[in-house]
Amino acid sequence: MLAFSVYDGYSQTEKETDSIVETTINALDEIVIARKKVLYTQKSDRLVFNVENSIVSEGGTALDVLSRAPGVVVSQDGDLSIRGQQGVAVMINGKLTQLSQKELANYLKATTSSNIKQIEVITNPSSKYDAAGKAGIINIILKKPNASGLKGTAFASYGRGRKNRTNSGFNLNYNKDKWGVFGNYSYTFRGEEEHKRFDQTQYSDLTHQQIVSTNHQTSITDEPLTSNNFKIGTQYEASPKTNLEFYVDAKIGRYENMADGTNTVFNTSNQPVFDALTYNDSKEKWFDYTYAFSGVHKFNTEGKNMSFDFEYETSKFRSNQFQSADNTANATVVNDRRGYIPSQLKVFTGKIDFVNPFKEKQSIEWGFKTSIKNNDNPSVYEYYENNEWQIDFNSTNHFEYNEQIYAAYANYKYQLEKLNIQAGLRTEYTAINIDQKTLNEEHKDDYLKWFPSLSLKYEFTSNHSAHASYSKRINRPSQFDLNPFRFYDDSFNYSQGNPNLIPEITHAMEIGYAWKSNFMASVYFNSTKDVFTEVYNYNPDTNTTVTTQINVDKSYNYGLNITNTAELNKWWSVNTLFNVFENKFMGDILNSNTIDPIMTLNVSVQNSFAITETLKAEGNAQYQSKSNLGIYQRDGFFDFSIGISKQVLAKKGNIKLNFTDVFNTNNFTIKSAVAQTSIDKRYELDNRIATIAFTYRI
């Protein structure tokens, strides 16, 4: 018997199968051709990460997987950046999420990686997509079996870092004739413990020569998260040309953050003037339900079709907070605080899309979309004084946010013999109504924006191609960014929205080259106006730090991205991602008009080993040098993870063992020195985790 190994990446075409590269075995008269799965695939406007082919991604969460996606970096709070640029829109199965950063982070932590098929990093989306997200779009595609009969998978995993972590669940699909039903359920428990240090120094003037005071805070957190996610739906073939689908998706979970810490303030003589033991407890619950109805109709003309998608989401979020501090240095008393922070989110989205071929190899896509959002947030904060709880009117607030977005787009496609052209224009009208009921103030705003896009791909030969793309994007401030009232992290640190924030507008360009699916290189340049930048202000009288966001004039993000796949021999292949970028900010930021740009290097190397036909292993390493995030400078970090996979039970079962962040070096450290204050925050994350996972295909 003869055997040949062939890479099959489809990287030089624009087929729908570009995003999914499967392993197939074709038997031809004793000749076996084995096509190896490709980890990354380059299309004209996106880079695809095939999660199914990554062993170390098994048994983790969606947030863990995103941290290993090409060009993506995840902060300790779950904030995402692509190629060093913040402001990322996240889609699940092509649908834009409406969650806040914190809610999205909790949802991704509660979504098991076993349900993820692939992740698309779309840096310059076409006009068919929402214009949201200045850095681009991350599309998380979940698994969905569609074979006839009863098919599905069951999975379970156990992991241990500083705390225990478990995932279990199943995916089922049954199709017969014109009907199909599908459903999935997953239970997630994620124990987590983080060690934090926060140093803050006040100076007498902008030269930072004389120290006025130093504030040193520490904490150890216990952060258990429990989530139950389920989805059930049905598909119906109404006619040979019409397919309909309806489903209900539910996410129910709870999260608690308990932190024991210290807070010490030293004066100019380095003597403690304030020394407190602190305790913070935040309990959160959420109930999120989505009801969706969609369909596709094919017309008689080949390639001509219409699709529609209607979705209604209702989400209830509750947070109960308690903060205390016991000062032992002097008679200064810090009042205990507690907060009740509910919110009710209602979102309706509806869209309709058409594809019209009108000449050979030419077509136009066009459509409309409506998004209507309401968020009601009546929060109450109290402090304990004179043996009773009293309302804190500086923090208590009833804030209602209403947003309507109406969009229309047209996208033209032309496929020549070697050249693929895609050009589009999208327009979005936004109307915002903010009702500050506590202050009896109302703020309205509306604006119309136009968003052109262009992508080109030229195939020199079947193995060589070049691509170029451009898009204009918008990043709107969320309702939390605009709410001017306080949100306490603890007794000494709180955030505050800025109702004067205006949207960021980004122009993004990229040009690149690809050889098969083995080598891909691109250079990119992004220019953003009215950039969101987080700033802070320390009040020495109350020993509190307030964090908020402001707009600065502009920023530039530019760099070089290279992806390379090499088969060193028949059992060892290496995927390498190399990205070097720089962020440059311009504008007045707290009496400083310059932030020194930093050239940042990000390198990711994945080694895949085919030990036997049923036994495979991985070794992944990622390094990123220092980078700047607005006024903050992030220290470099390194991550090394290993995994091994074994097929069992006639290849229907799979056992995977992985160990992430083996050397415990993937931590989060940021520094800043602006105006008369310098800040140093260090987070020792709970990333070093051993996980064993089992998956069985029905």
C-alpha angles and dihedrals in degrees: 000000000000123000130197129186116216131180111223111187106144085211095146098059136062096231119144087241090067090095095051120051110181132192112245133180118207117190113207114172097314093322114117119196112194117195112205120220115253116224097204130030125189120216127176093268107017148035115227123213111200100212093185089070095055116090096189090056091064119103094017134097134267089258090054091051092049090056087063097044115113112278094354123126124186121207124216089263093052095257111152131219132181118212090345095309123117125212104078124173114216124210128188111208090342095311121116114238119233097202127119119249092262094044091047091050091052091048092050091047088053095048112089118228089228088077095054121096100178146334123230118205104201109188097173109025121193122249089265088077128070112272090230119121120051093211093047136256134303111205115197110201114201125208118265120174114216106174120124120266124020114331134159150116137249122204142181134176141178125201136179128200118140084320137024123272128190136180128183138158148107144248119212133183130179123185128179127163108314098345132078134173128192138179144163139191132191134182118201132187115180118184114193137176123189131186115213135188125187120187121183128180127194119205131198093237144356093279091070092221100127124046117220099179142344125216119200121188130177134177142173114209133204109201115178116180125190124185138176114195124179138167131188129178149147137227125207131189099217090181137345086273102037129067125180132193135188128180144164118217121193131188116186121173151139134215133187130193114196115178131183113193152140135246120195129175121198124197129220090284090052092249120140112252095169127027120171141170108221135201127187128181124183121179118191133184131180136188113190124177127180125190115194135182121183141160147178127216123190118207126214092262109086111254094011113123146147127216132185135190128189122182136176121191128187120183131181118196126185128186126181115190134190126182130179138170129189111203114207099172099074144340095287109126123210111203119230113247134205133181138195110201116177125169134184118204123192121180131176120188128177130174139170125197133191132196115200122182106200103167136016108294091357128105142157128218119202138163152136136250135191126193122184118183133183125181120182114192116177103174126182125197124187137182128206114241134149090008094301141085113253128190115253103221092189089067108022109098145158108213125177122188125194123184131177124185123184117187139181129181145177123200123188122204127191122179113196123178093277105000127076114194126190121176128167148164127211129186125197127189114200126194120184129187118185116190112194095191096178091058093032089236128139128195125190130186136167134177141170119222133184122215119193122190135187134181130177131187123184122190110207090181135343088278104037129061142155129209137191131184143178133187140168115223140184132211112197122200112251124235088259091054090054100044106103096201126096128270110193122216090180138332092289106034129057139157127225130195125233115225090195095065115124127198123276117239119205133190110200128190133179138174125185151160132224134194110198107302090305103082131025127169133176141168120211141187128193127186120193129190125204093014121203110238126179114229134178138209126199122210109202092192093064098022090233132136121208121201123200141151131250136180119250125191104261148320137208127213119186137157153127126270125194129180121187132181119193132177105212090184138335093286102035128061130168130206115196128189118192122184128170119181144157133210119208121189125195128189143063112305115176095326092318120104098186136058111187110242117232125210104226129199122203119184127177123183123186120189116197120194125193098200094170134345090275102027122074136165140193137202116190128186129182129182131180125181125214116311138177125238105189107293091352129086115209118209119233120268139196131206129188121182133173134193143176129202131198127187114220140169096046090317092298092106130056130195118197129185120188139171117202126201092006095185095041092237101128098099133143119240125165132178135188138177112188129151109335097333135078123194132197117185122182125186120188096202126209094242104126100093135158113209134183117194135183126197127183126191117215 
